[in-house]
C-alpha cells in the first residue's frame, strides 16, 4: 500500500477530533422472499433481482452532500447467493482507491488483503472520507455508511447478518465508531492501529471485535488500542485479562482470543513489535513492508470468516460453555476422524494424531473438573514443553496439574490450550489417518473444531 510518512502527523492532529455520532440506526433490511435462502441467511431485498450496480466508483447523496465509494462485486456474481458485505476504511490522508487497489502492494493487499482471501465470497466497499479523513461530524459518516448499505442491499444479494468493517488508523477509528453506533448492523469489526477518532455513539452493545496494534506506534500509542478493545471485552462479557504481548526487539506478534465471551461475540487482540502500520511482517523492522507478506491478512480474514448464519441474540452475561460428557471420543469436524494416541502407546511424549474412530481406550478422553483431558486414567493431553508457539506438538504425559495440561471447550467447537491460549489443531488441515495434532492460533476453521463422539 502506498502511504506517506506525513500521515503520522496528520493522524496525530486528527486524534483531537473526537466527535459523537447522533444519527438514528440503520433500519432493518427487508429479507428476500426466497425462503430457501432465508432459512439459513438473512437475505437482502436485492436477492433475486437483476442488478443495476457495477463494480467501480459510485456516487451517492447523503446528509445533503455528494459522497463517493468504490464497489467491488464478486466475479460470476449470482443474484440468488447472499454474499458477505465488507467495508474497508482508509487512513488519514489516504483514499478509497488505495484501499481498493492495494496501493503499491497490488491486488494481494486490496481491502487490507481480505479481497483476495475472500475468493469471491464477499462484496467489498471502500468509502471516501471528507478531506481524506473520518471526522464524522454530527454522525454524517455513520449516516453515509447507512445509506450505502441501503443502496447496495436493495440492488444486490447480501447476507445481512454478515456485514463487516475494517480500517487502519483514522479508518480504524471509523470502524470503532460503527462498532459503537451500529453493533446490531455489523457482525464484526477489525481495527488496525486505531483510536477513538470518529466518536462512539452508544457503545454499550456487544459486537465481535478484533484489534491490532504495534508496540512502537509513534502516532497512536498502543494504549489507545487497548482502550478500544477493553470496551468490547466488557460489552461482550469476556473474562478480563492482560493478554501477552511480544517483547520489543522480538519483531514478532501474539494473537490472543479472550475467554468467557458471549457465544458468537469473540474478542481478539493482536499485538506486534512494529510501529504505525496495518501490515507488519514478522522479522522485519520497517512499517512499509509489502502487504502480501503480512500475517494480518489471514488473521483478520479468519476472524471474519468464522461467522455464519444469523447474528445471535445477545444476552446480559456471558453464555457458559457446556462441558463434554465425562468420557467421550473427540471427532474432528474437518476430517471426521478421532483424536487418537498412536498405537495405543502409553509412553510420555507420544504425539497425538487423528485416526478412524473405533471407540478403543486410546480414543477415550475424560474431562476432569481441573480442566484436564485424561486418557488411560493417568495420562493427560499436554502441550509439549509448555510451549506457546504455533506448531507446538500436543502429546500425552503423566498428569501434573500444570496449565499446559488444561483445556477449555468453546461454544464454536474449538478447544483452547489454557496455558498457550491457542487451539487444538490438525496440522495443515489434514484429513488422512495419521495427521498430526498441535496447537495453533485460533481461527475457528474446521481443523480446529471438534464434536463429541
C-alpha positions in Angstrom: 0.0 0.0 0.0 1.3 3.4 -0.9 1.4 5.6 2.3 3.2 8.8 3.1 5.0 9.4 6.3 3.2 12.7 6.6 0.1 10.8 7.6 1.7 10.3 11.0 1.4 14.0 11.8 -2.0 14.3 10.2 -3.4 11.4 12.2 -2.0 12.8 15.5 -3.8 16.0 14.7 -6.9 14.1 13.9 -6.8 12.4 17.3 -8.1 15.7 18.7 -11.3 15.5 16.6 -13.3 13.2 18.9 -16.9 13.7 17.9 -20.1 11.9 18.8 -22.5 10.3 16.4 -26.1 11.1 16.7 -28.0 9.7 13.7 -30.6 7.1 14.1 -29.8 3.5 13.5 -30.0 1.8 10.1 -33.4 0.2 9.8 -33.8 -3.5 9.4 -33.4 -4.5 5.8 -36.3 -6.4 4.2 -35.4 -10.0 3.6 -35.9 -11.8 0.4 -39.0 -13.9 -0.3 -36.7 -16.7 -1.4 -37.4 -19.0 1.6 -34.7 -21.4 0.7 -32.2 -18.6 1.4 -33.8 -17.1 4.4 -33.8 -20.4 6.2 -30.1 -20.1 6.8 -29.2 -16.5 5.9 -30.7 -13.1 6.3 -31.0 -12.3 2.6 -31.4 -8.7 1.4 -34.2 -7.4 -0.8 -31.8 -7.4 -3.7 -31.7 -11.2 -3.8 -33.3 -12.5 -7.0 -33.1 -9.1 -8.8 -31.2 -8.3 -11.9 -28.5 -5.9 -10.5 -28.0 -2.4 -11.8 -24.9 -1.6 -9.8 -21.5 -2.4 -11.3 -18.0 -2.6 -9.8 -16.3 0.8 -9.8 -16.8 4.2 -8.3 -20.3 5.1 -7.2 -21.8 8.4 -6.2 -24.5 9.0 -3.6 -26.2 11.9 -1.9 -26.3 11.6 1.8 -26.9 14.2 4.6 -27.4 16.7 1.7 -23.9 16.1 0.3 -22.4 14.3 -2.6 -20.2 11.4 -1.5 -18.4 8.5 -3.3 -17.4 5.0 -2.7 -15.8 2.2 -4.7 -17.8 -1.1 -5.1 -16.3 -4.5 -5.9 -18.8 -7.2 -6.8 -17.6 -10.8 -7.0 -16.7 -12.4 -10.3 -19.5 -14.6 -11.6 -21.9 -12.8 -9.1 -25.1 -14.9 -8.6 -28.2 -13.0 -7.6 -29.6 -15.9 -5.6 -26.4 -16.2 -3.4 -26.3 -13.9 -0.3 -22.7 -12.5 0.0 -20.8 -11.0 2.8 -20.5 -7.2 2.7 -17.1 -5.9 3.8 -16.2 -2.2 4.2 -12.6 -1.0 4.1 -11.9 2.5 5.5 -8.8 4.4 4.5 -6.3 6.2 6.8 -5.9 9.9 7.3 -4.7 11.3 4.0 -5.5 8.0 2.3 -8.1 7.3 -0.4 -10.7 4.8 -1.2 -8.7 4.0 -4.3 -5.7 3.0 -2.3 -7.8 0.6 -0.2 -9.4 -0.8 -3.3 -6.3 -1.2 -5.4 -4.0 -2.3 -2.6 -1.6 0.5 -3.5 2.0 -0.4 -4.2 1.3 -4.0 -2.9 -1.4 -4.5 -5.5 -4.4 -6.9 -5.5 -3.0 -9.1 -2.8 -3.4 -6.2 -0.3 -6.7 -4.9 -1.7 -9.0 -4.2 1.2 -6.2 -5.0 3.7 -5.7 -8.3 2.0 -9.2 -9.6 2.5 -10.4 -9.3 -1.1 -8.0 -11.9 -2.4 -8.6 -14.3 0.6 -12.4 -14.0 0.1 -12.3 -16.0 -3.1 -15.3 -14.2 -4.5 -17.5 -14.8 -1.4 -17.9 -11.1 -0.5 -18.9 -7.7 -1.8 -16.4 -5.0 -0.9 -16.9 -1.3 -0.3 -14.3 1.4 0.0 -15.9 4.7 1.1 -14.1 8.0 0.5 -13.9 10.3 3.6 -14.2 14.1 3.6 -10.8 15.7 3.4 -9.4 12.2 3.3 -10.5 11.6 6.9 -13.3 10.4 9.1 -14.2 13.3 11.4 -17.9 12.0 11.4 -19.2 15.5 12.2 -22.7 15.2 13.6 -22.6 11.5 12.7 -22.6 12.2 9.0 -20.1 9.4 8.2 -22.1 6.8 10.0 -25.2 8.0 8.1 -23.1 7.8 4.9 -22.5 4.1 5.6 -26.2 3.5 6.4 -27.1 5.0 3.1 -24.5 3.0 1.2 -25.8 -0.2 2.8 -29.4 0.6 1.9 -28.5 1.2 -1.8 -26.3 -1.9 -2.1 -28.7 -4.3 -0.4 -31.7 -3.0 -2.4 -29.8 -4.0 -5.6 -27.5 -6.8 -4.7 -27.9 -10.1 -2.8 -26.3 -9.7 0.6 -26.4 -11.8 3.8 -27.4 -9.0 6.1 -26.1 -11.0 9.1 -22.6 -10.9 7.6 -21.6 -7.2 7.4 -18.1 -6.3 8.4 -15.9 -3.2 8.8 -12.2 -2.8 8.8 -9.9 0.2 8.7 -6.4 1.5 9.6 -5.6 4.5 11.8 -8.3 7.1 11.1 -10.1 4.3 9.3 -9.8 2.2 12.4 -11.4 5.0 14.3 -14.3 4.9 11.9 -14.6 1.1 12.2 -14.7 1.6 16.0 -17.4 4.3 15.6 -19.5 1.7 13.7 -18.9 -0.9 16.4 -20.3 1.6 18.9 -23.2 3.0 16.9 -24.1 0.1 14.7 -23.4 -3.0 16.7 -26.7 -4.6 15.5 -25.9 -3.7 11.9 -22.4 -5.1 11.6 -21.3 -8.6 12.6 -17.7 -7.8 13.4 -15.1 -5.1 13.0 -11.3 -5.1 12.7 -9.5 -2.0 14.0 -5.9 -1.7 12.8 -3.8 0.7 14.9 -6.8 2.8 15.8 -8.1 5.2 18.4 -11.3 7.0 19.3 -11.1 9.5 16.5 -14.6 9.3 14.9 -16.7 9.2 18.1 -18.5 6.4 19.9 -22.3 7.0 20.0 -23.9 4.3 22.1 -21.1 1.8 22.6 -22.9 -0.4 25.1 -23.8 -3.4 23.0 -21.7 -6.5 22.1 -20.1 -7.0 18.6 -17.4 -9.3 17.6 -14.1 -7.3 17.7 -10.5 -7.7 16.7 -7.9 -5.1 17.4 -4.4 -5.0 16.0 -1.7 -2.6 17.3 2.0 -2.0 17.3 4.0 -1.8 20.5 6.2 1.0 19.0 3.4 3.0 17.3 4.6 6.7 17.4 1.2 8.1 16.1 -1.5 6.4 18.1 0.0 4.8 21.2 -0.9 1.1 21.8 -2.7 2.2 25.0 -5.3 3.8 22.7 -5.9 0.4 21.0 -6.1 -1.4 24.3 -8.8 1.1 25.5 -10.9 0.4 22.4 -10.5 -3.3 22.9 -11.4 -3.2 26.6 -14.8 -1.6 25.8 -15.9 -4.7 23.9 -14.2 -7.1 26.4 -16.8 -5.6 28.8 -19.7 -5.4 26.4 -19.2 -9.0 25.2 -18.9 -10.4 28.7 -15.4 -11.7 28.2 -13.1 -12.6 31.1 -10.8 -9.6 31.7 -7.1 -10.2 31.3 -3.8 -8.6 30.4 -3.1 -10.5 27.2 0.5 -11.4 26.4 2.4 -9.1 24.0 5.7 -9.6 22.3 8.9 -8.1 23.7 10.2 -5.1 21.9 13.0 -6.2 19.6 11.4 -9.6 19.0 9.9 -8.4 15.6 7.1 -10.9 16.3 3.4 -10.8 17.1 1.0 -12.5 19.5 -2.7 -13.0 18.9 -4.9 -13.6 21.9 -8.6 -14.7 21.9 -10.4 -13.8 25.1 -12.1 -16.5 27.0 -15.6 -16.3 28.6 -17.1 -14.1 25.9 -20.8 -14.5 25.0 -21.3 -17.1 22.4 -20.9 -15.5 19.0 -19.2 -12.4 20.3 -15.5 -13.1 20.5 -12.8 -10.5 21.1 -9.3 -10.9 19.7 -6.2 -8.8 20.3 -3.1 -8.9 18.1 -0.1 -7.0 19.4 3.0 -6.8 17.3 6.5 -5.4 17.6 6.4 -2.6 15.0 5.1 0.9 14.6 2.1 2.5 12.9 1.1 0.1 10.2 -1.7 -2.3 9.2 0.7 -4.8 7.6 3.6 -5.7 9.9 5.8 -8.6 8.9 7.5 -10.8 11.4 11.2 -10.5 11.4 11.1 -7.1 9.6 11.7 -3.8 11.5 10.1 -1.5 8.9 6.5 -0.4 8.8 6.3 -0.3 5.0 6.7 -4.0 4.1 4.7 -5.5 1.2 1.1 -6.1 2.4 1.0 -9.5 0.9 3.7 -10.7 3.3 1.8 -9.6 6.4 0.3 -12.1 8.8 -2.6 -9.7 9.5 -4.4 -10.6 6.2 -5.0 -14.2 7.3 -5.7 -13.4 11.0 -8.4 -10.9 10.1 -9.9 -13.0 7.4 -10.2 -16.0 9.7 -11.8 -13.8 12.3 -14.5 -12.6 9.9 -14.9 -15.9 8.1 -15.7 -17.8 11.3 -19.2 -16.4 11.4 -22.1 -17.9 9.5 -25.9 -17.6 9.5 -27.9 -15.1 11.5 -26.4 -12.9 14.2 -27.0 -14.4 17.7 -29.2 -12.7 20.2 -27.0 -11.0 22.8 -27.6 -11.9 26.5 -26.7 -9.7 29.5 -24.0 -12.0 30.7 -21.6 -14.5 29.0 -23.1 -17.8 28.0 -21.4 -20.6 29.8 -19.9 -23.3 27.6 -21.1 -26.8 28.3 -18.5 -29.4 29.2 -18.4 -32.7 27.3 -19.6 -35.9 28.8 -17.3 -37.4 31.5 -15.7 -39.7 28.9 -16.0 -39.5 25.1 -14.1 -39.6 21.9 -13.4 -36.2 20.1 -14.2 -36.2 16.4 -12.6 -33.6 14.1 -15.2 -31.7 12.1 -13.0 -31.3 9.1 -11.7 -34.9 9.0 -14.5 -37.0 10.6 -11.7 -38.8 12.4 -11.0 -39.0 16.1 -8.3 -37.7 18.4 -6.1 -40.7 18.9 -2.9 -41.9 20.7 -0.9 -43.7 18.0 -0.6 -47.4 18.5 -2.4 -47.2 21.9 1.0 -46.0 23.3 1.3 -45.0 26.9 4.8 -43.5 26.6 5.3 -40.0 27.7 5.9 -37.6 24.8 3.8 -39.6 22.2 2.3 -37.0 19.8 -1.4 -37.2 19.1 -2.9 -37.8 15.7 -6.3 -38.3 14.1 -7.5 -41.8 13.1 -10.7 -43.6 12.1 -13.0 -43.6 15.1 -13.1 -47.0 16.8 -14.1 -46.4 20.4 -11.0 -48.0 21.9 -9.3 -46.7 25.1 -6.7 -44.7 23.2 -9.5 -42.5 21.8 -11.5 -42.1 25.0 -10.9 -38.7 26.7 -12.2 -37.9 30.2 -12.8 -34.2 31.1 -12.0 -33.5 34.7 -13.0 -30.7 37.0 -9.4 -29.4 36.8 -9.7 -28.8 33.1 -7.7 -31.9 32.1 -8.4 -34.3 29.3 -7.2 -37.7 30.5 -6.6 -40.9 28.6 -6.0 -44.3 30.2 -6.9 -42.7 33.6 -3.4 -41.3 34.4 -2.1 -39.6 31.2 -3.1 -36.1 30.2 -3.4 -34.2 26.9 -0.3 -32.0 27.1 1.3 -29.1 25.2 4.8 -30.3 24.7 7.3 -28.4 27.0 4.6 -25.9 28.0 5.2 -24.3 24.6 3.1 -21.4 23.3 4.3 -21.1 19.7 2.2 -22.1 16.7 3.0 -25.7 15.8 4.0 -26.9 19.2 3.1 -30.6 19.4 0.3 -32.0 21.5 1.4 -35.1 23.4 0.4 -37.4 26.3 2.2 -37.0 29.6 1.8 -38.0 33.2 -0.8 -35.7 34.7 0.8 -33.0 36.7 -1.8 -30.2 37.1 0.2 -27.6 35.1 -1.5 -25.1 32.7 -0.1 -26.9 29.7 -2.4 -29.8 30.6 -5.6 -27.7 31.0 -8.1 -27.2 28.2 -11.2 -25.2 27.6 -14.2 -26.2 25.5 -15.7 -23.3 23.4 -19.1 -22.8 22.0 -17.8 -22.8 18.4 -16.4 -26.3 18.8 -12.8 -25.3 19.3 -10.7 -26.5 22.3 -8.3 -24.0 23.7 -5.0 -24.8 25.5 -5.3 -22.7 28.6 -1.5 -22.1 29.1 -0.8 -21.1 25.5 -4.3 -19.6 24.6 -4.2 -21.4 21.3 -6.4 -24.1 19.8 -6.1 -27.8 19.4 -5.4 -28.1 15.6 -5.0 -30.8 13.0 -1.8 -29.8 11.1 -2.2 -28.4 7.6 -5.9 -29.1 7.7 -5.1 -32.8 7.4 -7.9 -35.3 7.0 -5.9 -38.5 6.5 -5.2 -41.1 9.2 -2.0 -40.2 11.0 -2.3 -36.4 10.5 -0.6 -34.8 13.5 -2.0 -32.7 16.3 -0.5 -29.5 17.5 -1.6 -26.1 18.8 -2.2 -23.1 16.5 -3.6 -19.6 16.7 -7.3 -19.9 17.0 -9.2 -19.2 13.8 -12.3 -21.4 14.0 -11.5 -23.5 10.9 -12.9 -27.0 10.6 -9.5 -28.4 11.5 -9.9 -26.7 14.9 -13.5 -27.8 15.6 -14.3 -31.0 17.5 -17.5 -32.8 18.3 -18.3 -35.5 20.9 -18.5 -39.0 19.6 
